[in-house]
Amino acid sequence: MTARQTDALDRLFPTYGLDVPDGPGDAADLTALFGRRAPVVLEIGSGMGDTTAAMAGADPDRDYLAVEVHTPGIANLLDLVQRHDLRNVRVARGDALELVRRLPVGSLDAVHVFFPDPWPKARHHKRRLIQPAHVALLGSRLTPGGTLHCATDWAEYAEAMRETLDADPDLVNLHGGYAPRPAHRPVTKFERRALLAGRPVTDLIYRRR
């Protein structure tokens, strides 16, 4: 990590961070975490935090809870939080599914899963985030009318995502198929690299019934 990131992690994580322990634990209190009652967006796998920071900055009436395991990414997002004075961002360190299990049912306005690891080898597909049991868990944490928004640059994973999401009885595909690219989702360096490599990016947006 850079010295700036190290400093941000040391100073800001106690205020803006949340450690996610493994195994059973107490439910997360989102009102206490953010210091207010507002709709909450969960960002799973926030990477270096650029997308989270940009979306949170443009959407101050909602709170953004980013969860990531990569320490430099957590530190970079904390640095962005300070530089842009983002009062509506908190950063969780640990396993995303463990965090989701601690969130109250119906507590989220949206879940964003942008460019999760595609685990392209068939023997690794069981490690993918978007699979039936995980989708059911994510859906249970959405408020009625809340949205699950996924994006990937792997065509085969996009097809598998759509098949899994379409099969969930609690979710409705808002576009009847793949969604047009939403203007509110920032274009990241990762996405630009995918496009330069000839991998088209696919968005899928579903609403909880």
C-alpha positions in Angstrom: 0.0 0.0 0.0 1.0 3.6 -0.4 1.9 5.7 2.6 -1.3 7.6 2.0 -3.4 4.4 2.0 -1.7 3.1 5.1 -2.4 6.4 6.9 -6.0 6.3 5.8 -6.5 2.8 7.0 -5.0 3.5 10.4 -6.9 6.7 11.0 -10.2 6.2 9.4 -11.1 2.5 9.8 -12.0 2.9 13.4 -14.6 5.6 12.4 -15.8 4.4 9.0 -14.9 0.7 9.1 -16.6 -2.5 10.2 -14.8 -5.9 10.8 -16.9 -8.9 9.7 -16.1 -11.9 12.0 -16.5 -15.5 10.8 -19.3 -17.6 12.1 -22.5 -16.6 14.0 -22.6 -13.1 15.4 -24.9 -10.2 16.4 -27.1 -8.5 13.7 -25.6 -5.4 12.2 -27.4 -2.1 13.3 -27.3 0.0 10.1 -28.9 3.0 11.8 -26.2 3.0 14.4 -23.4 2.4 11.8 -24.4 5.4 9.7 -25.8 7.6 12.4 -29.0 8.1 10.6 -32.0 6.3 9.1 -31.8 6.2 5.3 -32.0 3.7 2.5 -28.9 1.5 2.3 -27.0 0.2 -0.7 -24.7 -2.8 -0.3 -21.7 -2.8 -2.6 -20.2 -6.3 -2.7 -16.5 -6.4 -3.8 -15.8 -2.7 -4.0 -12.3 -3.2 -5.2 -10.3 0.1 -5.0 -13.5 2.0 -4.2 -13.7 4.3 -7.1 -17.2 3.2 -8.2 -18.5 3.3 -4.6 -17.1 6.7 -4.0 -18.5 8.1 -7.2 -22.0 6.6 -6.7 -22.2 7.6 -3.1 -21.1 11.1 -3.9 -23.8 11.5 -6.5 -26.5 9.9 -4.2 -26.2 11.6 -0.8 -29.7 10.6 0.3 -28.7 6.9 0.5 -26.0 5.2 2.6 -23.4 3.0 0.9 -22.0 0.0 2.8 -19.0 -1.4 0.8 -17.6 -4.9 1.7 -14.2 -6.0 0.5 -11.4 -8.4 1.5 -8.5 -6.7 -0.2 -6.8 -4.4 2.3 -5.3 -1.9 -0.2 -8.8 -1.5 -1.7 -10.3 -0.8 1.7 -7.6 1.7 2.5 -8.0 3.4 -0.9 -11.8 3.8 -0.4 -11.2 5.2 3.1 -8.8 7.8 1.5 -11.5 8.7 -1.0 -14.1 9.0 1.7 -11.9 11.6 3.5 -10.9 13.4 0.3 -14.5 13.8 -0.9 -16.0 14.2 2.5 -18.4 11.3 2.0 -20.5 11.0 5.1 -22.7 8.2 3.6 -20.0 5.5 3.2 -18.9 2.8 5.5 -16.4 0.0 4.6 -16.8 -3.6 5.9 -13.7 -5.8 5.9 -14.4 -9.5 5.5 -16.6 -12.1 3.7 -19.6 -10.5 2.0 -21.9 -13.4 2.7 -21.1 -13.4 6.4 -21.9 -9.7 6.4 -25.2 -10.3 4.6 -26.2 -12.9 7.1 -25.9 -10.3 9.8 -28.1 -7.7 8.0 -31.8 -7.6 9.0 -34.2 -9.0 6.5 -35.6 -6.3 4.2 -33.0 -3.8 5.3 -31.4 -2.9 1.9 -32.6 -0.6 -0.8 -30.2 -2.1 -3.4 -27.4 -4.6 -3.7 -24.6 -4.0 -6.3 -22.4 -6.9 -7.5 -20.1 -5.4 -10.1 -17.5 -7.6 -11.8 -17.4 -10.4 -9.3 -14.7 -13.1 -9.8 -16.0 -15.2 -12.7 -14.2 -18.4 -11.7 -14.1 -19.4 -15.4 -13.0 -23.0 -14.9 -16.0 -25.4 -14.6 -14.6 -27.0 -11.5 -14.6 -23.6 -9.7 -18.1 -22.5 -10.6 -19.3 -23.5 -7.2 -17.2 -20.6 -5.8 -19.2 -18.0 -7.8 -21.2 -15.5 -5.8 -24.2 -15.5 -8.1 -25.7 -19.0 -7.4 -29.2 -19.9 -6.2 -28.6 -20.1 -2.4 -26.6 -16.8 -2.4 -29.2 -15.1 -4.5 -32.0 -16.1 -2.2 -29.9 -14.7 0.8 -29.3 -11.4 -1.0 -33.0 -11.2 -2.0 -34.2 -11.7 1.5 -32.2 -8.6 2.6 -33.8 -6.4 0.0 -36.8 -4.4 0.8 -39.8 -5.0 -1.5 -39.1 -3.0 -4.6 -35.4 -3.0 -3.9 -33.0 -3.8 -6.7 -30.2 -6.3 -7.3 -27.8 -5.0 -10.0 -25.0 -7.3 -11.3 -22.4 -6.5 -14.0 -19.8 -8.8 -15.6 -17.5 -8.9 -18.5 -17.6 -12.7 -18.9 -20.3 -13.7 -21.4 -20.6 -17.3 -20.0 -21.0 -15.9 -16.4 -23.6 -13.4 -17.7 -25.7 -16.2 -19.1 -25.3 -18.2 -15.9 -26.3 -15.1 -13.8 -29.4 -14.5 -15.9 -30.5 -18.1 -15.6 -30.0 -18.1 -11.8 -31.6 -14.7 -11.3 -34.6 -15.5 -13.6 -35.2 -18.7 -11.6 -35.6 -16.9 -8.3 -39.3 -16.5 -7.5 -38.8 -13.3 -5.5 -37.0 -11.4 -8.3 -38.3 -9.7 -11.4 -36.1 -8.8 -14.4 -36.7 -5.1 -15.0 -35.7 -5.3 -18.6 -36.8 -8.8 -19.6 -33.2 -9.7 -20.4 -29.9 -7.9 -20.2 -30.2 -4.3 -19.2 -28.9 -1.3 -21.1 -25.8 0.1 -19.4 -27.0 2.4 -16.7 -25.6 5.9 -16.8 -25.2 6.0 -13.0 -22.7 3.1 -12.9 -19.3 4.7 -13.4 -16.9 3.3 -16.0 -13.9 1.9 -14.1 -10.4 1.2 -15.2 -11.3 -2.5 -14.9 -14.2 -2.1 -17.3 -12.1 -0.1 -19.8 -9.5 -2.9 -19.8 -12.3 -5.5 -20.4 -13.6 -3.5 -23.4 -10.2 -3.0 -24.8 -9.7 -6.8 -24.6 -12.9 -7.3 -26.5 -15.0 -8.5 -23.6 -18.4 -6.7 -23.7 -19.9 -5.8 -20.4 -23.3 -7.0 -19.4 -25.7 -5.5 -16.8 -28.5 -7.4 -15.1 -31.0 -5.5 -12.9 -33.8 -7.2 -10.9 -36.4 -5.9 -8.5 -37.6 -7.8 -5.4 -41.3 -8.4 -5.5 
